Amino acid sequence: MVPWDYSHPLVASFFLERSDEMDKALLNFANYVGEFDLNNPKVLNKINHTYRVIELAKEIANKLNLCKEDTEILLKIALLHDIGRFYQIQVNNSFSDFKFDHSDYGIKYLFEKGHIREYNNRQNIDEIIKTSIYYHNKHSDDIPSLDDYTKMFVYLIRDIDKIDIYYMASLISPFVFQKDKLLPNYLDDFMNQKLVRRLPQETKSDNFLVLCGFIYDFNYLESYELLKEKGYLDRLFDNVEVDENSIDFFNELKNIVYSRLDNKVRKRVRC
């Protein structure tokens, strides 16, 4: 798929109730990402991730009965949340935010370099878009106190992004999980029902525990419902090769994650 292929089903659904400004935003996004190496699978990965996040944003907006104005703001955030990824890939061909924080660069590109007007003509919502992009990938403990309206968008894009990360992770060649390979702080965070704070030297087993820990950072009941409807967790857990000495702990992890999903524990007040 090339990024300007409007026949793609995700793009087509995005245009169902389009506005001229959203048309312009998607076209400018397509032109921007088209400047990068489309033969690089990481670039295509993030293009398609963006379109899927837009679709998930529409589904969440419908579940929450968001008004048309708030839905459009959320769609713009979904479109732009990973815009910094493409330059990150060009610089070091990596998704590691320890080397290059893609949300920091996204803010620089859009607001310091002045490209935000290619995607948003309403200056009064600039700060909401900026804040949502900046905090979409930060640890939850690092998010400051926000007004309720801004907070809604920040936590919705965090939820939506994680749902699609589960989808992408479920497609990766099988994870190999070994409990004795886990970093102690990763295990401590997870068992204390916290989003895992990542370190540069994590193992593949650590990375899998990070994914499990995402379940503690969903903020809306509707996000849990959408995640369950998609079935991505089922596919993720089915795609793990477990070391024979780690089977009992792996099953414990799975039970914890599904219990959280089924009980729909939330952290935020419903918008």
KEKE-3310 file (N, C-alpha, C; in steps of 0.2 Angstrom, whole numbers, plus 5000, padded with zeros to 4 digits):
npx = (5004:5003:5005:4996:4985:4969:4959:4962:4954:4955:4958:4947:4937:4940:4936:4923:4914:4919:4928:4933:4945:4950:4952:4962:4972:4975:4979:4991:4998:5000:5008:5019:5025:5027:5039:5049:5058:5050:5052:5057:5052:5049:5045:5033:5026:5023:5016:5004:5001:4997:4985:4977:4976:4969:4956:4953:4952:4940:4931:4931:4927:4914:4909:4910:4901:4905:4905:4904:4914:4924:4927:4933:4944:4951:4953:4963:4973:4976:4980:4992:5000:5011:5020:5033:5040:5044:5055:5063:5066:5073:5084:5090:5085:5077:5065:5067:5065:5074:5085:5081:5068:5052:5040:5044:5051:5041:5033:5042:5043:5030:5026:5037:5044:5034:5024:5011:5000:4997:4989:4980:4969:4964:4969:4965:4965:4977:4986:4980:4982:4996:4999:4994:5000:5013:5013:5009:5017:5024:5029:5016:5017:5024:5016:5009:4997:4982:4970:4952:4947:4958:4964:4956:4958:4972:4973:4964:4971:4982:4977:4971:4982:4989:4981:4983:4996:4996:4990:5000:5011:5006:5008:5021:5036:5036:5037:5050:5049:5056:5056:5068:5075:5070:5071:5073:5066:5057:5049:5045:5037:5027:5020:5016:5006:5008:5012:5026:5041:5052:5069:5085:5092:5083:5077:5070:5060:5058:5052:5040:5034:5032:5022:5012:5010:5004:4991:4987:4987:4976:4962:4949:4933:4928:4939:4944:4934:4934:4947:4945:4935:4942:4951:4965:4974:4972:4978:4991:4995:4995:5005:5017:5032:5036:5048:5051:5053:5046:5033:5023:5023:5021:5007:5002:5004:4996:4983:4982:4982:4970:4961:4961:4957:4944:4937:4937:4944:4947:4956:4953:4940:4925:4923)
npy = (4994:5011:5027:5036:5030:5031:5021:5011:5002:5007:5020:5024:5023:5033:5044:5044:5053:5066:5082:5097:5101:5090:5082:5089:5087:5074:5072:5080:5073:5061:5065:5070:5058:5051:5056:5048:5033:5021:5008:5003:4993:4997:5010:5008:5000:5010:5019:5011:5008:5021:5023:5013:5017:5029:5023:5016:5026:5032:5022:5022:5035:5034:5024:5032:5042:5054:5071:5079:5088:5085:5073:5075:5082:5071:5063:5070:5070:5056:5055:5062:5057:5049:5055:5059:5048:5044:5052:5048:5035:5037:5043:5033:5021:5014:5010:5014:5025:5029:5032:5042:5052:5050:5057:5069:5074:5075:5085:5096:5096:5099:5111:5119:5120:5124:5117:5113:5120:5114:5104:5108:5121:5127:5137:5137:5124:5120:5117:5107:5096:5096:5093:5080:5073:5074:5067:5055:5044:5044:5038:5034:5040:5051:5061:5076:5085:5089:5099:5094:5092:5092:5081:5071:5068:5066:5054:5045:5044:5037:5025:5020:5019:5009:4998:4996:4993:4981:4973:4974:4968:4955:4950:4948:4937:4922:4927:4923:4917:4919:4918:4920:4929:4941:4958:4964:4976:4977:4966:4969:4981:4976:4967:4975:4981:4991:5002:4996:5003:5007:5001:5004:4992:4981:4964:4952:4944:4954:4964:4957:4957:4970:4973:4965:4973:4984:4983:4988:5002:5006:5017:5020:5012:5009:5007:4995:4987:4988:4983:4969:4965:4965:4955:4954:4951:4938:4932:4937:4930:4918:4917:4915:4907:4898:4895:4880:4880:4891:4891:4890:4903:4911:4907:4912:4926:4928:4925:4936:4947:4944:4944:4958:4963:4958:4962:4976:4987:5003:5019:5032:5045:5043:5051)
npz = (5000:4995:5003:4999:4994:4993:4991:5000:5013:5027:5025:5017:5026:5035:5027:5027:5034:5030:5032:5024:5029:5036:5025:5019:5029:5029:5016:5016:5026:5019:5008:5016:5022:5011:5007:5013:5014:5006:5004:5015:5028:5040:5039:5031:5041:5050:5043:5040:5054:5058:5050:5055:5069:5067:5063:5074:5083:5078:5081:5095:5097:5093:5102:5114:5111:5106:5102:5085:5084:5094:5090:5078:5082:5090:5079:5072:5081:5081:5068:5068:5079:5078:5070:5071:5070:5057:5053:5064:5060:5048:5053:5062:5060:5069:5082:5095:5108:5117:5110:5101:5104:5098:5099:5105:5094:5085:5090:5088:5074:5070:5078:5081:5069:5062:5055:5058:5053:5042:5045:5054:5056:5067:5079:5092:5097:5096:5107:5114:5104:5104:5117:5118:5108:5113:5126:5123:5122:5134:5151:5162:5175:5172:5167:5169:5180:5171:5163:5162:5150:5140:5146:5143:5129:5129:5136:5129:5116:5121:5125:5113:5105:5111:5109:5096:5096:5102:5092:5082:5089:5090:5078:5076:5074:5084:5101:5113:5129:5145:5162:5170:5163:5165:5169:5186:5190:5180:5183:5196:5194:5186:5194:5204:5198:5189:5175:5166:5168:5156:5151:5143:5140:5139:5138:5126:5133:5143:5135:5132:5144:5146:5137:5142:5154:5149:5150:5163:5160:5153:5151:5149:5150:5138:5130:5135:5131:5117:5114:5119:5109:5098:5099:5100:5111:5113:5101:5103:5115:5111:5103:5109:5113:5126:5139:5147:5160:5164:5162:5172:5178:5166:5164:5175:5172:5161:5166:5175:5166:5158:5168:5172:5160:5159:5170:5168:5174:5177:5176:5175:5175:5166:5151)
capx = (5000:5006:5002:4991:4980:4963:4955:4963:4948:4955:4958:4940:4932:4942:4933:4915:4911:4925:4928:4938:4951:4953:4955:4969:4977:4977:4983:4998:5002:5002:5014:5025:5028:5030:5046:5053:5060:5044:5054:5059:5046:5048:5041:5026:5023:5021:5010:4998:4999:4993:4978:4973:4974:4963:4950:4951:4949:4933:4927:4931:4923:4907:4907:4909:4896:4909:4902:4908:4920:4928:4929:4938:4951:4954:4956:4969:4978:4977:4984:4999:5003:5017:5023:5040:5043:5047:5062:5067:5068:5078:5090:5094:5082:5075:5059:5069:5064:5080:5090:5078:5061:5048:5035:5048:5053:5034:5031:5047:5042:5024:5025:5043:5045:5028:5020:5005:4995:4996:4985:4975:4968:4961:4974:4963:4965:4984:4989:4977:4985:5003:5000:4992:5006:5019:5012:5006:5022:5028:5027:5010:5019:5027:5011:5007:4990:4979:4962:4948:4946:4964:4966:4952:4962:4978:4972:4961:4976:4986:4973:4970:4989:4991:4977:4986:5003:4995:4989:5007:5015:5003:5010:5029:5038:5035:5041:5052:5048:5060:5056:5074:5078:5067:5074:5070:5062:5051:5044:5042:5032:5021:5017:5013:5000:5010:5015:5033:5046:5057:5076:5088:5095:5078:5077:5063:5056:5056:5048:5034:5031:5030:5016:5007:5009:5000:4984:4986:4987:4970:4959:4942:4930:4927:4945:4944:4929:4937:4953:4942:4932:4947:4955:4972:4977:4972:4983:4997:4997:4995:5011:5023:5036:5037:5053:5048:5054:5043:5026:5018:5023:5017:5000:5000:5004:4990:4977:4982:4980:4963:4956:4960:4953:4937:4935:4937:4947:4949:4959:4950:4933:4923:4922)
capy = (5000:5017:5031:5041:5026:5032:5015:5007:5002:5011:5027:5025:5024:5039:5049:5043:5060:5070:5089:5099:5102:5083:5080:5092:5085:5067:5072:5082:5068:5056:5069:5070:5051:5049:5058:5044:5027:5017:5001:5001:4990:5001:5016:5006:4998:5016:5022:5007:5009:5027:5023:5009:5021:5033:5019:5014:5032:5033:5017:5024:5041:5031:5021:5037:5047:5061:5076:5079:5093:5082:5067:5077:5083:5065:5060:5074:5068:5050:5055:5065:5055:5046:5059:5059:5041:5043:5055:5044:5029:5039:5044:5028:5015:5011:5013:5016:5032:5031:5035:5047:5051:5052:5062:5075:5077:5076:5092:5100:5096:5102:5117:5123:5121:5127:5113:5112:5123:5109:5099:5111:5128:5130:5138:5136:5117:5118:5115:5100:5092:5096:5089:5073:5070:5074:5062:5048:5038:5044:5034:5037:5043:5057:5065:5081:5087:5092:5100:5088:5092:5090:5075:5066:5067:5063:5047:5042:5042:5032:5019:5018:5017:5003:4993:4994:4990:4974:4970:4973:4963:4948:4947:4947:4930:4920:4929:4917:4920:4916:4922:4921:4934:4947:4963:4964:4982:4976:4961:4973:4986:4973:4963:4980:4983:4997:5002:4995:5009:5003:5003:5003:4985:4975:4957:4950:4943:4960:4967:4954:4959:4977:4972:4963:4978:4989:4982:4992:5009:5008:5023:5020:5005:5007:5004:4988:4983:4987:4978:4963:4964:4964:4948:4955:4948:4930:4931:4938:4925:4911:4918:4915:4901:4898:4891:4875:4882:4898:4890:4892:4910:4913:4906:4918:4932:4927:4926:4943:4951:4943:4946:4965:4965:4956:4967:4982:4991:5010:5024:5039:5046:5043:5058)
capz = (5000:4996:5008:4997:4991:4996:4991:5006:5017:5032:5023:5015:5032:5037:5023:5027:5036:5030:5031:5019:5033:5037:5018:5018:5034:5027:5010:5018:5029:5014:5005:5020:5023:5004:5006:5016:5010:5006:5003:5022:5031:5046:5037:5030:5047:5054:5039:5042:5061:5059:5048:5060:5075:5065:5063:5081:5086:5076:5085:5102:5097:5093:5109:5119:5109:5106:5097:5079:5085:5098:5086:5073:5086:5091:5073:5070:5085:5079:5062:5070:5085:5077:5064:5072:5069:5051:5054:5068:5056:5044:5057:5065:5058:5075:5085:5102:5110:5121:5105:5098:5106:5092:5101:5105:5087:5082:5092:5085:5067:5069:5081:5081:5062:5059:5050:5061:5049:5036:5048:5059:5055:5073:5084:5099:5099:5095:5113:5115:5100:5106:5123:5117:5105:5118:5131:5121:5123:5140:5156:5165:5181:5170:5165:5174:5180:5165:5163:5161:5142:5137:5149:5139:5123:5130:5138:5123:5111:5124:5125:5106:5102:5114:5106:5089:5097:5104:5086:5079:5093:5089:5071:5076:5075:5091:5107:5117:5136:5150:5168:5173:5159:5166:5174:5192:5191:5176:5186:5202:5191:5184:5200:5208:5194:5186:5169:5167:5166:5152:5151:5136:5139:5140:5134:5123:5138:5146:5131:5132:5150:5145:5133:5147:5158:5146:5153:5168:5158:5150:5155:5148:5149:5131:5127:5136:5127:5110:5114:5119:5103:5092:5100:5099:5116:5112:5096:5106:5120:5107:5099:5113:5115:5134:5142:5151:5167:5165:5161:5178:5178:5160:5165:5180:5169:5157:5170:5178:5161:5156:5174:5171:5154:5160:5175:5165:5179:5174:5180:5173:5175:5159:5148)
cpx = (5004:5002:4996:4985:4973:4958:4956:4957:4949:4955:4950:4936:4933:4938:4926:4912:4916:4923:4934:4945:4954:4955:4962:4974:4979:4981:4991:5002:5004:5008:5020:5028:5030:5037:5051:5054:5054:5046:5057:5053:5044:5043:5034:5023:5020:5015:5004:4996:4995:4986:4974:4971:4969:4956:4948:4949:4942:4929:4926:4926:4915:4905:4906:4904:4899:4905:4906:4914:4925:4931:4934:4945:4954:4957:4962:4975:4981:4982:4991:5003:5010:5021:5030:5043:5047:5054:5066:5070:5074:5084:5094:5090:5080:5069:5061:5069:5070:5085:5087:5070:5056:5043:5038:5049:5046:5032:5036:5045:5035:5024:5031:5045:5039:5023:5013:4999:4993:4991:4979:4975:4966:4966:4972:4963:4973:4987:4986:4981:4992:5004:4999:4997:5012:5019:5010:5010:5026:5025:5021:5012:5022:5022:5008:4999:4988:4972:4959:4948:4952:4966:4962:4956:4968:4978:4968:4967:4981:4983:4973:4977:4991:4987:4980:4993:5002:4994:4996:5011:5012:5005:5018:5030:5038:5040:5044:5052:5051:5059:5063:5078:5075:5071:5070:5065:5056:5046:5041:5036:5026:5017:5014:5008:5002:5012:5022:5037:5052:5064:5079:5090:5090:5079:5070:5058:5053:5051:5041:5030:5029:5023:5010:5005:5005:4993:4982:4986:4981:4966:4952:4939:4929:4933:4946:4940:4931:4942:4950:4939:4937:4951:4962:4976:4977:4977:4990:5000:4998:5002:5018:5026:5038:5043:5049:5048:5050:5035:5021:5017:5020:5010:4998:4999:4997:4984:4976:4979:4973:4959:4955:4956:4945:4933:4934:4939:4949:4952:4956:4943:4931:4921:4914)
cpy = (5006:5022:5035:5037:5026:5026:5010:5008:5007:5018:5029:5027:5030:5045:5049:5050:5065:5078:5091:5099:5095:5080:5082:5089:5078:5067:5075:5077:5063:5059:5069:5063:5048:5051:5053:5037:5022:5010:4999:4999:4994:5007:5013:5003:5004:5019:5018:5008:5016:5027:5018:5013:5026:5029:5017:5020:5034:5028:5019:5030:5039:5028:5026:5042:5054:5065:5076:5083:5089:5076:5069:5079:5076:5062:5063:5071:5061:5050:5058:5062:5052:5049:5059:5053:5041:5046:5051:5038:5031:5040:5038:5021:5011:5014:5015:5023:5034:5034:5042:5047:5054:5057:5069:5078:5079:5083:5097:5101:5101:5109:5122:5125:5124:5123:5111:5114:5119:5104:5102:5118:5131:5131:5137:5129:5115:5115:5108:5095:5091:5092:5082:5070:5069:5068:5056:5042:5039:5040:5038:5042:5050:5062:5070:5082:5091:5094:5094:5087:5089:5083:5069:5064:5063:5055:5042:5039:5037:5025:5016:5016:5010:4997:4991:4991:4982:4970:4969:4968:4956:4945:4946:4939:4928:4923:4922:4920:4916:4920:4924:4927:4941:4952:4964:4970:4981:4971:4965:4977:4982:4970:4969:4984:4990:4996:5001:5001:5005:5006:5001:4995:4979:4969:4957:4948:4949:4964:4964:4956:4966:4977:4970:4969:4984:4989:4986:5000:5010:5013:5023:5013:5004:5005:4997:4984:4982:4983:4971:4961:4962:4957:4948:4951:4941:4929:4932:4933:4918:4911:4918:4908:4902:4893:4886:4877:4889:4897:4892:4900:4913:4913:4911:4924:4933:4928:4933:4947:4950:4945:4954:4967:4963:4960:4974:4988:4998:5014:5031:5039:5046:5050:5058)
cpz = (5000:5000:5006:4993:4995:4995:4997:5011:5023:5031:5020:5020:5035:5034:5023:5029:5036:5030:5027:5023:5034:5030:5017:5023:5031:5020:5012:5022:5024:5010:5009:5021:5016:5003:5009:5012:5011:5005:5010:5025:5037:5045:5035:5036:5050:5050:5041:5049:5061:5056:5052:5066:5073:5065:5070:5085:5084:5080:5092:5102:5097:5099:5114:5117:5109:5101:5091:5080:5089:5094:5081:5076:5087:5085:5071:5075:5083:5073:5063:5075:5084:5071:5065:5071:5062:5050:5058:5064:5051:5047:5059:5064:5064:5078:5093:5103:5115:5116:5102:5100:5100:5093:5102:5098:5083:5084:5089:5078:5066:5072:5081:5074:5058:5054:5052:5057:5043:5038:5052:5058:5062:5078:5091:5101:5098:5101:5115:5111:5102:5112:5122:5113:5109:5123:5129:5122:5130:5146:5160:5171:5179:5167:5170:5175:5174:5167:5160:5153:5139:5140:5145:5132:5124:5132:5133:5118:5114:5124:5118:5103:5105:5111:5100:5091:5099:5097:5082:5082:5091:5082:5071:5077:5082:5096:5111:5125:5141:5156:5170:5169:5160:5171:5180:5192:5186:5180:5192:5199:5190:5190:5205:5204:5192:5179:5169:5164:5162:5153:5145:5135:5140:5135:5130:5128:5142:5142:5131:5139:5150:5142:5138:5152:5155:5149:5159:5167:5154:5154:5154:5147:5142:5127:5129:5132:5120:5110:5114:5112:5098:5093:5100:5105:5115:5107:5099:5111:5116:5103:5103:5114:5122:5136:5147:5158:5169:5164:5166:5178:5172:5161:5170:5177:5165:5161:5173:5172:5159:5162:5173:5166:5156:5165:5173:5170:5175:5179:5180:5174:5168:5157:5146)
residu = (MET:VAL:PRO:TRP:ASP:TYR:SER:HIS:PRO:LEU:VAL:ALA:SER:PHE:PHE:LEU:GLU:ARG:SER:ASP:GLU:MET:ASP:LYS:ALA:LEU:LEU:ASN:PHE:ALA:ASN:TYR:VAL:GLY:GLU:PHE:ASP:LEU:ASN:ASN:PRO:LYS:VAL:LEU:ASN:LYS:ILE:ASN:HIS:THR:TYR:ARG:VAL:ILE:GLU:LEU:ALA:LYS:GLU:ILE:ALA:ASN:LYS:LEU:ASN:LEU:CYS:LYS:GLU:ASP:THR:GLU:ILE:LEU:LEU:LYS:ILE:ALA:LEU:LEU:HIS:ASP:ILE:GLY:ARG:PHE:TYR:GLN:ILE:GLN:VAL:ASN:ASN:SER:PHE:SER:ASP:PHE:LYS:PHE:ASP:HIS:SER:ASP:TYR:GLY:ILE:LYS:TYR:LEU:PHE:GLU:LYS:GLY:HIS:ILE:ARG:GLU:TYR:ASN:ASN:ARG:GLN:ASN:ILE:ASP:GLU:ILE:ILE:LYS:THR:SER:ILE:TYR:TYR:HIS:ASN:LYS:HIS:SER:ASP:ASP:ILE:PRO:SER:LEU:ASP:ASP:TYR:THR:LYS:MET:PHE:VAL:TYR:LEU:ILE:ARG:ASP:ILE:ASP:LYS:ILE:ASP:ILE:TYR:TYR:MET:ALA:SER:LEU:ILE:SER:PRO:PHE:VAL:PHE:GLN:LYS:ASP:LYS:LEU:LEU:PRO:ASN:TYR:LEU:ASP:ASP:PHE:MET:ASN:GLN:LYS:LEU:VAL:ARG:ARG:LEU:PRO:GLN:GLU:THR:LYS:SER:ASP:ASN:PHE:LEU:VAL:LEU:CYS:GLY:PHE:ILE:TYR:ASP:PHE:ASN:TYR:LEU:GLU:SER:TYR:GLU:LEU:LEU:LYS:GLU:LYS:GLY:TYR:LEU:ASP:ARG:LEU:PHE:ASP:ASN:VAL:GLU:VAL:ASP:GLU:ASN:SER:ILE:ASP:PHE:PHE:ASN:GLU:LEU:LYS:ASN:ILE:VAL:TYR:SER:ARG:LEU:ASP:ASN:LYS:VAL:ARG:LYS:ARG:VAL:ARG:CYS)
# end
